[in-house]
């Protein structure tokens, strides 16, 4: 049996009747929601209907001995009727402030990607862990009104990296599929259910990306702004469905073309996403299912013949349905279409991008 404990102010809380914990590589902050339901105390002593924690407290969430989230309590919902009362604790990772809060408007020019992300999150006392190797350098603007995550999303679109949080509440610059799942997902064995839309509503027949490049004497004869553009077709989409994207920052024809290819590949990959539900939260070797693991999927009904896919999101849940784990999986190209880094020419500025 999986036991979930919350550690708050050196005290452990457990016995939850409903649990939901989610983490993934397409989000910067994992979250949790736990509830306990009790009968009204017959003695009139309300101590049984209180949880001695408060909003803003630092919390660690454990599944058995494994820490799965470090963050803050954000809500303490209470619901009751004539016969019972339910009390809950809701919270998110330490990184949640980066999702909600504004970045200081600032221009970064030719800076290390890691240094830029570290500078963005330093006010929130967060660490940046680089698991993806050389993330390159860039020039980017944190605009007025941008949240920290808005700026990080621009960086992800440009540098072709993924940024998410870990169980310690740290910001991780990761590479896709950095770990291997020990258990396969197999139709007729451990797959309880599957859910996939196979939708093409976010795919287009023609992608057009345009931007502006700062000219110089070598390129345009004088310092000026020059329009650059690129396009690509997706022959799988038979109807005419154009998408025009404006790329911000200093661009060139090459980076605009890369953006076109990225949009086409990522959106096609998303069509193959599936959410599988399995019994329990652990694999055959006793380890938890985790996001960013590569997992073998054998599901001929959905066209997967022992294919390796990425676990993009994990949701651990406990309810009247039982102890379940939802695993959203998809091909690598649905999350990081092109793993090679753009080679910059000497003397050229790095370009910026926006979330895609």
C-alpha positions as CSV (number, residue, x, y, z in Angstrom):
1,X,0.0,0.0,0.0
2,X,1.2,3.5,-0.8
3,X,1.2,5.9,2.1
4,X,1.2,9.7,1.6
5,X,2.6,11.9,4.3
6,X,2.9,15.6,4.5
7,X,5.8,17.0,6.6
8,X,5.0,20.5,7.9
9,X,6.9,22.2,10.8
10,X,8.6,18.9,11.7
11,X,5.3,17.1,12.0
12,X,3.9,14.4,9.8
13,X,0.3,14.3,8.6
14,X,-1.3,11.3,7.1
15,X,-4.5,9.2,6.9
16,X,-5.8,10.9,3.8
17,X,-9.0,9.6,2.1
18,X,-8.5,11.4,-1.2
19,X,-5.2,12.2,-2.8
20,X,-4.0,13.9,-6.0
21,X,-0.4,14.6,-6.8
22,X,0.7,15.7,-10.3
23,X,4.1,16.4,-11.9
24,X,5.3,16.7,-15.5
25,X,7.8,18.0,-18.0
26,X,5.4,20.6,-19.6
27,X,4.9,22.4,-16.3
28,X,7.1,24.3,-14.0
29,X,5.3,23.6,-10.7
30,X,4.0,20.2,-9.5
31,X,0.9,20.3,-7.2
32,X,-0.9,18.3,-4.6
33,X,-4.4,18.1,-3.1
34,X,-5.2,15.8,-0.1
35,X,-8.4,15.5,1.9
36,X,-9.5,13.7,5.0
37,X,-13.1,13.1,5.9
38,X,-14.3,12.5,9.5
39,X,-17.6,12.1,11.3
40,X,-18.6,15.0,13.6
41,X,-17.1,14.3,17.1
42,X,-19.8,13.3,19.5
43,X,-17.9,14.7,22.4
44,X,-18.1,18.3,21.2
45,X,-14.3,18.6,21.2
46,X,-13.4,20.2,17.9
47,X,-9.7,19.2,18.1
48,X,-10.5,16.3,15.8
49,X,-11.7,18.6,13.1
50,X,-8.7,20.8,12.9
51,X,-5.5,20.6,10.9
52,X,-2.7,22.5,12.7
53,X,-1.0,24.0,9.6
54,X,-1.4,27.4,7.9
55,X,-1.2,28.8,4.4
56,X,2.4,29.6,3.4
57,X,3.9,26.8,5.5
58,X,6.8,24.9,3.8
59,X,5.7,21.4,3.1
60,X,7.3,18.1,1.9
61,X,5.1,15.5,0.3
62,X,6.2,11.9,0.7
63,X,5.0,8.7,-0.9
64,X,6.3,6.1,1.5
65,X,10.0,7.1,1.9
66,X,10.2,9.1,-1.4
67,X,9.9,12.8,-1.5
68,X,7.8,13.8,-4.5
69,X,7.2,17.5,-3.9
70,X,8.7,20.3,-1.9
71,X,6.7,23.5,-1.8
72,X,4.2,25.6,0.1
73,X,0.7,25.2,1.4
74,X,-1.7,27.5,-0.6
75,X,-5.2,26.5,0.5
76,X,-7.0,24.8,3.4
77,X,-10.5,23.9,2.1
78,X,-13.2,22.8,4.5
79,X,-16.5,21.3,3.6
80,X,-19.2,19.8,5.8
81,X,-22.8,18.6,6.0
82,X,-25.0,17.2,8.8
83,X,-23.0,14.0,9.2
84,X,-19.4,14.6,8.3
85,X,-16.7,17.2,7.7
86,X,-13.8,17.1,5.2
87,X,-10.6,19.1,5.5
88,X,-7.9,19.4,2.9
89,X,-4.5,20.8,2.2
90,X,-3.6,22.1,-1.2
91,X,-0.2,23.3,-2.4
92,X,2.4,23.6,-5.1
93,X,6.1,23.3,-5.7
94,X,8.5,26.1,-4.6
95,X,8.6,27.0,-8.3
96,X,5.0,28.1,-8.3
97,X,6.0,31.7,-7.6
98,X,7.8,31.7,-11.0
99,X,4.5,30.7,-12.7
100,X,2.5,33.4,-10.9
101,X,4.8,36.3,-10.4
102,X,6.3,39.0,-12.7
103,X,9.8,39.1,-13.9
104,X,11.9,42.2,-13.6
105,X,12.0,43.9,-17.0
106,X,15.5,43.3,-18.3
107,X,17.5,42.8,-21.5
108,X,19.9,39.9,-21.7
109,X,22.5,40.0,-24.5
110,X,24.7,37.1,-25.4
111,X,24.2,35.5,-22.0
112,X,24.4,31.9,-21.0
113,X,21.0,30.3,-21.0
114,X,21.7,28.8,-17.6
115,X,22.8,32.2,-16.2
116,X,19.6,33.9,-17.6
117,X,17.3,31.3,-16.0
118,X,19.3,31.4,-12.7
119,X,19.0,35.2,-12.7
120,X,15.2,35.0,-13.3
121,X,14.6,32.7,-10.4
122,X,17.2,34.0,-7.9
123,X,14.7,36.5,-6.3
124,X,12.6,33.4,-5.3
125,X,15.7,31.7,-3.7
126,X,15.5,28.8,-6.2
127,X,18.4,26.6,-7.5
128,X,18.8,25.7,-11.2
129,X,20.0,22.2,-12.0
130,X,21.3,21.6,-15.5
131,X,20.8,18.0,-16.6
132,X,20.8,18.7,-20.3
133,X,24.4,19.6,-21.1
134,X,25.3,22.8,-22.9
135,X,22.2,25.0,-23.2
136,X,24.0,27.6,-25.3
137,X,23.7,31.4,-25.0
138,X,21.0,33.9,-26.1
139,X,19.8,37.4,-26.2
140,X,16.3,37.9,-24.8
141,X,14.1,40.6,-23.3
142,X,12.0,40.2,-20.2
143,X,9.1,42.5,-21.1
144,X,6.9,44.5,-18.8
145,X,4.2,42.2,-17.6
146,X,5.9,38.9,-18.4
147,X,5.9,36.4,-15.6
148,X,9.1,34.5,-14.9
149,X,7.6,31.5,-16.6
150,X,6.7,33.6,-19.7
151,X,10.3,34.4,-20.2
152,X,11.5,30.8,-19.5
153,X,8.9,29.7,-22.1
154,X,10.5,32.0,-24.7
155,X,13.8,30.5,-23.9
156,X,12.5,27.0,-24.3
157,X,11.0,27.9,-27.7
158,X,14.4,29.2,-28.8
159,X,16.9,26.9,-27.3
160,X,14.9,23.7,-27.7
161,X,15.2,22.6,-24.1
162,X,12.6,21.6,-21.5
163,X,12.5,23.3,-18.1
164,X,10.5,21.8,-15.2
165,X,10.7,21.3,-11.4
166,X,12.0,18.3,-9.4
167,X,10.9,16.8,-6.1
168,X,13.0,19.3,-4.1
169,X,11.4,22.3,-5.7
170,X,14.4,23.1,-7.9
171,X,14.3,24.4,-11.5
172,X,15.6,21.7,-13.8
173,X,17.0,22.3,-17.3
174,X,16.5,18.7,-18.6
175,X,16.9,16.5,-21.6
176,X,14.0,14.4,-22.8
177,X,13.9,10.8,-21.4
178,X,16.8,11.1,-19.0
179,X,15.6,7.9,-17.2
180,X,14.2,4.5,-18.1
181,X,11.0,3.1,-16.7
182,X,11.5,-0.5,-15.5
183,X,8.0,-1.6,-16.4
184,X,6.4,-1.6,-19.8
185,X,2.8,-0.5,-20.5
186,X,1.1,-3.5,-22.1
187,X,-2.5,-3.8,-23.4
188,X,-4.2,-6.7,-21.7
189,X,-1.8,-6.7,-18.7
190,X,-1.3,-3.6,-16.6
191,X,-3.2,-1.0,-18.7
192,X,-6.6,-0.4,-17.1
193,X,-7.7,2.3,-19.5
194,X,-6.5,4.6,-22.3
195,X,-7.6,8.0,-23.4
196,X,-6.5,9.7,-26.6
197,X,-8.0,12.4,-28.8
198,X,-5.8,11.9,-31.9
199,X,-6.8,15.4,-32.7
200,X,-5.5,17.5,-35.6
201,X,-7.3,20.7,-34.5
202,X,-3.9,22.3,-33.5
203,X,-2.2,21.3,-36.8
204,X,-1.9,23.4,-39.9
205,X,-1.2,22.9,-43.6
206,X,1.2,25.9,-43.9
207,X,3.4,27.5,-41.2
208,X,4.8,31.0,-41.8
209,X,7.2,32.6,-39.4
210,X,8.4,36.2,-39.7
211,X,10.7,38.3,-37.6
212,X,13.2,41.2,-37.8
213,X,17.0,41.2,-37.9
214,X,19.3,44.0,-37.0
215,X,21.3,44.8,-40.0
216,X,24.9,46.0,-40.2
217,X,27.4,47.2,-42.8
218,X,28.3,43.6,-43.7
219,X,24.7,42.4,-44.2
220,X,22.5,45.3,-45.3
221,X,24.9,48.2,-45.9
222,X,23.7,50.1,-42.9
223,X,22.3,49.6,-39.4
224,X,18.6,48.9,-40.0
225,X,15.8,46.5,-39.3
226,X,15.2,44.0,-42.1
227,X,12.3,41.6,-42.3
228,X,13.0,37.9,-42.4
229,X,10.6,35.1,-43.0
230,X,10.3,31.3,-43.7
231,X,7.6,28.8,-44.3
232,X,7.0,25.0,-44.4
233,X,4.1,22.7,-45.4
234,X,2.6,19.8,-43.6
235,X,1.4,17.5,-46.4
236,X,-0.6,15.4,-43.9
237,X,-3.1,18.3,-43.5
238,X,-5.0,18.3,-46.8
239,X,-7.2,21.4,-46.1
240,X,-5.7,24.8,-46.4
241,X,-5.1,25.8,-42.8
242,X,-2.4,28.5,-42.5
243,X,-0.7,29.7,-39.3
244,X,1.3,32.9,-39.2
245,X,3.7,33.3,-36.3
246,X,5.6,36.5,-35.4
247,X,9.0,35.7,-33.9
248,X,10.2,38.3,-31.4
249,X,13.8,39.5,-31.0
250,X,16.7,39.4,-33.4
251,X,16.0,36.7,-36.0
252,X,17.3,35.5,-39.3
253,X,16.1,33.3,-42.1
254,X,17.7,30.2,-40.5
255,X,16.1,30.6,-37.1
256,X,12.7,31.4,-38.7
257,X,13.0,28.2,-40.7
258,X,13.9,26.2,-37.6
259,X,10.8,27.6,-35.9
260,X,8.6,26.5,-38.8
261,X,10.0,23.0,-38.6
262,X,9.6,22.9,-34.9
263,X,6.0,23.9,-35.0
264,X,5.2,21.3,-37.6
265,X,7.0,18.5,-35.8
266,X,5.8,19.3,-32.3
267,X,2.2,19.6,-33.3
268,X,2.3,16.4,-35.3
269,X,3.8,14.6,-32.3
270,X,1.1,15.9,-30.0
271,X,-1.5,14.0,-32.1
272,X,-0.1,10.7,-30.8
273,X,-0.3,11.5,-27.1
274,X,-2.1,9.0,-24.9
275,X,-3.1,9.0,-21.2
276,X,-2.9,5.5,-19.7
277,X,-4.3,4.5,-16.3
278,X,-2.6,1.7,-14.3
279,X,-3.2,0.2,-10.9
280,X,-1.0,1.6,-8.1
281,X,1.8,4.2,-8.1
282,X,4.8,1.9,-8.4
283,X,6.4,-0.1,-11.1
284,X,7.3,-3.8,-10.9
285,X,10.6,-3.1,-9.1
286,X,8.9,-1.0,-6.4
287,X,10.0,2.4,-7.7
288,X,7.5,5.2,-8.5
289,X,6.4,6.0,-12.0
290,X,8.0,9.4,-12.7
291,X,7.8,12.1,-15.4
292,X,10.6,12.2,-18.1
293,X,11.1,8.4,-18.1
294,X,11.2,6.5,-21.3
295,X,8.7,3.7,-21.2
296,X,8.0,0.8,-23.7
297,X,4.4,0.8,-24.8
298,X,2.8,-2.3,-26.4
299,X,-0.6,-1.3,-27.5
300,X,-1.5,-2.5,-31.0
301,X,-5.0,-1.0,-30.6
302,X,-3.5,2.5,-30.7
303,X,-0.6,1.6,-33.0
304,X,2.2,1.2,-30.5
305,X,4.3,-1.9,-31.1
306,X,6.8,-2.0,-28.2
307,X,7.6,1.7,-29.0
308,X,9.6,3.8,-26.5
309,X,7.6,6.9,-25.5
310,X,8.2,9.7,-23.0
311,X,6.2,9.9,-19.8
312,X,5.2,13.6,-20.0
313,X,3.1,13.7,-16.9
314,X,2.3,11.6,-13.9
315,X,-0.8,11.9,-11.6
316,X,-1.0,9.8,-8.5
317,X,-4.5,9.5,-7.1
318,X,-6.5,7.9,-4.3
319,X,-10.3,8.0,-4.3
320,X,-13.2,5.7,-4.2
321,X,-11.9,4.3,-7.5
322,X,-8.8,3.0,-5.8
323,X,-5.1,3.8,-6.0
324,X,-4.4,4.7,-9.6
325,X,-1.7,6.3,-11.6
326,X,-2.3,8.3,-14.8
327,X,0.6,8.5,-17.2
328,X,0.5,10.9,-20.2
329,X,2.9,9.6,-22.8
330,X,4.0,10.7,-26.2
331,X,6.8,10.5,-28.7
332,X,10.0,12.5,-28.0
333,X,9.2,14.9,-30.9
334,X,6.0,16.0,-29.2
335,X,8.1,17.8,-26.5
336,X,11.5,18.4,-28.0
337,X,11.3,18.3,-31.8
338,X,14.9,19.0,-32.6
339,X,17.6,18.1,-30.1
340,X,20.5,19.6,-32.0
341,X,21.6,23.1,-31.1
342,X,21.7,25.9,-33.6
343,X,25.3,26.7,-34.6
344,X,25.9,30.4,-34.2
345,X,28.2,32.2,-36.6
346,X,31.0,34.3,-35.1
347,X,30.0,37.9,-34.6
348,X,26.2,37.1,-34.8
349,X,23.8,37.8,-32.0
350,X,21.7,34.9,-30.6
351,X,18.1,35.1,-31.5
352,X,15.1,35.0,-29.2
353,X,11.9,33.0,-29.4
354,X,8.5,32.6,-27.8
355,X,6.6,29.7,-26.4
356,X,5.2,27.3,-29.0
